[in-house]
Amino acid sequence: MTSKDFTIKLPENWKEELEDFIYNFYDPNGNGAIQVSIHPHKNADLIGTLSKSAKIKGITLIEKENSVETNFVRDSKYWKMKIVKSNHKIAFITYNCYNDNIDPYEIRAVNRIFNSFKLKQIK
């Protein structure tokens, strides 16, 4: 799937919807959904933004070049979050499902989808 701001690789059976400038991706037979929102930025603090959004102190963050991500359980839900920064935009990507309904096959698909996400750069 390609938008004006990003590319993402979805499994064949996954669906996509755009609602109020938020992209939703999901397996119709799955348990959760991925949401992507894109925002303009100026020198965004990726770690601070993710930590604030997660509302948890002491979460473990995985930092990569121009991105940071984490996963955790809160309020009976499993969450995976990632923030990706380009030279002009910031993408906030989330996935969640009920913690007692985690499907390992769906989580593997979610990990592949998160890893495929590319935010376009302005040259």
Backbone hydrogen bonds, N-H to C=O, Kabsch-Sander energy under -0.5 kcal/mol:
donor,donor_aa,acceptor,acceptor_aa,energy
3,S,6,F,-3.2
7,T,118,K,-2.3
8,I,1,M,-2.3
10,L,8,I,-0.6
14,W,11,P,-1.6
15,K,26,Y,-3.4
17,E,24,N,-2.3
19,E,22,I,-2.5
22,I,19,E,-1.6
23,Y,36,V,-2.7
24,N,17,E,-3.2
25,F,34,I,-2.8
26,Y,15,K,-1.9
27,D,32,G,-0.5
30,G,27,D,-2.7
33,A,96,N,-1.2
34,I,25,F,-3.1
35,Q,94,T,-2.6
36,V,23,Y,-2.4
37,S,92,F,-2.0
38,I,21,F,-0.5
39,H,90,I,-2.7
41,H,88,H,-1.1
46,L,44,A,-1.1
49,T,45,D,-2.6
50,L,46,L,-2.4
51,S,47,I,-2.8
52,K,48,G,-2.3
53,S,49,T,-2.3
54,A,50,L,-2.5
55,K,51,S,-1.3
56,I,51,S,-0.9
59,I,56,I,-0.6
61,L,59,I,-0.5
62,I,69,E,-3.1
63,E,61,L,-0.7
64,K,67,S,-2.6
67,S,64,K,-2.0
68,V,83,I,-1.8
69,E,62,I,-1.9
70,T,81,M,-2.3
72,F,79,W,-2.1
74,R,77,K,-2.7
77,K,74,R,-1.5
78,Y,97,C,-3.0
79,W,72,F,-3.4
80,K,95,Y,-2.3
81,M,70,T,-2.9
82,K,93,I,-2.5
83,I,68,V,-2.6
84,V,91,A,-2.1
85,K,66,N,-2.9
86,S,89,K,-2.8
90,I,39,H,-2.9
91,A,84,V,-3.2
92,F,37,S,-2.7
93,I,82,K,-3.2
93,I,91,A,-0.6
94,T,35,Q,-2.4
95,Y,80,K,-2.2
96,N,33,A,-1.2
97,C,78,Y,-1.6
99,N,76,S,-2.8
101,N,98,Y,-2.2
102,I,99,N,-0.9
107,I,103,D,-2.4
108,R,104,P,-2.0
109,A,105,Y,-2.0
110,V,106,E,-2.8
111,N,107,I,-2.6
112,R,108,R,-2.1
113,I,109,A,-2.5
114,F,110,V,-3.0
115,N,111,N,-2.4
116,S,112,R,-1.4
117,F,113,I,-0.9
117,F,114,F,-0.9
118,K,7,T,-2.5
120,K,5,D,-3.1
